[in-house]
Amino acid sequence: MGRGWLNRQAPDARRRTDMRDYFRNIYLTIKTILIGMRITLRYCFARTITVQYPDVAPTIQPRWRGFHYYEIEKCIACDLCAKACPVDCIYIEKTGARKVDKQTGLAMGGAITRYAIDYSKCMFCALCTEPCPTGCIHMGNNYDLSGYDRASMVVEFTELAKQGLQTPMPIWMQKRHLPEWAQQMKEQWLERARPMREEMLLALTERKPAPKPAEKPADKAADKPAAEVVPDKVATATKPAAEKAASE
């Protein structure tokens, strides 16, 4: 009798749980729709502001993922960024293995002959920056890279390194007369790359790490056991005692 009562109670409890989940899902659905509509309505009735770009600088958020800036002097060409890229838009070529010198913190070894990114395929997901072991690839604050053909969307960062640049310059930023905010941004990019210009050029050539200093030979007297090193004074002091014992 008790077992049959339990069997009757189990479907009732399951039914109540399913009913509770049903109404809970309805509540969550309505709640999420209202949250989304609140944000939409807030921007729908907000005042429209037109930014007079390029005379006025656009607002960039702190975690903005723009066009990359690349520190070639730190790169070991390990291909981890290219393997992490979901659209295969990163191309790397080198003449040999590279590794970081612990003394200078810069990469040495084979030359980097090509590091390019095809921005016609890049979706700015920043997955290439996370696996980099040396932290040489970053998402920058450059948001404009217009061009006249598809080939101009492929940025050769090795060619930029020869010019002392870490990030591509927009076409309009290459003009002489720029707005004040654009001139400041350009100077910021140049100032960031200026101290490492020589190292950037060295990354394009094969460079072997400096040889380790030769170890000094160890002192032979220090390697002898203490029992073998007998001072002269002790030997001369024990000699008369030995002669006296022999005469007795």
GIVEN-V81697 format. One record per residue. OMEGA is omega in radians with two decimals (NA if undefined). NEAR is the number of other C-alpha atoms within 8 Angstrom. Layout:
omega near
OMEGA NEAR
OMEGA NEAR
//
This chain:
omega near
-3.13 4
-3.13 5
3.10 6
3.10 7
3.10 8
3.13 8
3.11 8
-3.11 8
-3.08 8
3.09 8
3.13 8
3.12 8
3.12 8
3.14 8
3.12 8
3.10 8
3.12 8
3.13 8
3.11 8
3.11 8
3.14 8
-3.13 8
3.09 8
3.10 8
3.08 8
3.13 8
-3.13 8
3.12 8
3.13 8
-3.13 8
-3.12 8
3.10 8
3.14 8
3.11 8
3.12 8
3.13 8
3.11 8
3.11 8
3.14 8
-3.13 8
3.12 8
3.11 8
-3.11 7
-3.10 6
3.09 6
-3.13 6
-3.13 4
3.14 4
3.11 4
3.11 4
-3.10 7
3.10 6
0.14 7
3.12 7
3.14 6
-3.10 9
3.07 9
3.13 7
3.14 4
3.14 6
-3.08 5
-3.10 4
3.13 4
3.12 9
-3.14 10
3.11 10
-2.99 13
2.79 10
-2.85 11
3.10 10
-3.02 10
-3.11 10
3.10 11
-3.01 12
3.07 10
3.09 11
-3.11 10
3.10 6
3.14 7
3.11 9
3.13 13
3.12 12
3.14 8
-3.09 9
-3.10 11
-3.11 5
3.08 6
-3.12 8
-3.13 11
-3.10 11
-3.08 10
3.05 12
-3.12 9
-3.13 11
-3.12 9
-3.12 7
3.13 9
3.08 10
-3.07 8
3.05 10
-3.08 10
-3.11 6
-3.08 4
-3.07 5
-3.13 8
-3.11 9
3.11 13
-3.14 14
3.14 12
-3.12 13
3.02 12
-3.10 14
3.10 10
2.93 11
-3.04 12
3.09 12
3.10 12
-3.07 11
2.98 10
3.09 7
-3.07 7
3.11 9
2.99 5
3.13 7
3.14 6
3.09 8
3.13 9
-3.09 13
-3.03 11
-3.10 6
-3.07 9
-3.08 11
-3.12 4
3.13 7
-3.08 8
-3.14 10
-3.05 11
2.98 9
-3.04 12
3.12 11
3.06 9
-3.04 8
-3.04 6
3.07 6
-3.14 9
3.14 7
-3.09 8
3.12 5
-3.09 6
-3.13 8
3.14 5
3.09 8
3.07 12
-3.09 11
3.09 10
-3.09 10
3.06 14
3.07 13
3.07 7
3.13 12
3.09 13
3.10 9
-3.13 6
-3.12 11
3.09 11
-3.12 12
-3.13 13
3.12 11
3.03 7
-3.10 9
-3.08 9
3.14 5
3.11 9
3.10 7
-3.13 7
-3.07 4
-3.10 4
2.99 8
-3.06 9
-3.11 6
3.11 8
3.10 10
3.11 9
3.11 8
3.12 8
3.11 9
3.09 8
3.10 8
-3.13 11
-3.14 10
3.12 8
-3.10 7
-3.03 11
-3.10 8
-3.07 7
-3.04 8
3.13 10
3.13 7
3.10 8
3.10 14
3.12 10
3.11 10
3.13 14
3.13 10
3.10 9
-3.09 11
3.13 10
3.10 7
-3.13 7
-3.14 4
3.13 4
3.11 4
-3.12 4
3.14 4
3.12 4
3.11 4
-3.11 4
-3.14 6
-3.10 6
-3.14 6
3.14 5
-3.13 7
-3.10 7
3.06 8
-3.09 7
-3.11 5
-3.11 5
-3.12 6
-3.09 7
3.13 7
-3.13 6
-3.11 6
3.13 6
3.14 8
-3.14 9
-3.14 8
-3.12 8
-3.11 8
3.12 8
3.12 8
3.12 8
3.11 8
3.13 8
3.13 8
3.12 7
3.13 6
3.10 5
NA 4
//
